[in-house]
Amino acid sequence: MTEVLGSVPGLASYALVATRDGMFAVMVCRDEASAIEVNRRAAAWLQAHISGFGAEAPDVWAGPVTVSVPCDGVAGPTNYPAREGAK
């Protein structure tokens, strides 16, 4: 997915989180056009790579970033297992 989303101008960050009940994504974009393109590309990638994805229409929320805290050394793909009982 990094190759698919990394070329979208205006994408600041994208995180896909797996939970016991499914998945959710959090993205930060500089403008609405970038957010629409990231959402389109991510949905296409997920439909092609994740079994059963797309069965339900996603909920979409948008708004301005209120607080942003940059964290050195935390960038890049991770593979953390979901915690027991996490929602």
Protein Blocks (a to p, Z undefined) as FASTA:
>chain_A
ZZmmmmpghiabdcddddfklccdddddfbfklmmmmmmmmmmmmmmmmghihkaccddd
ddddfbdcddehkaccddddddehiZZ
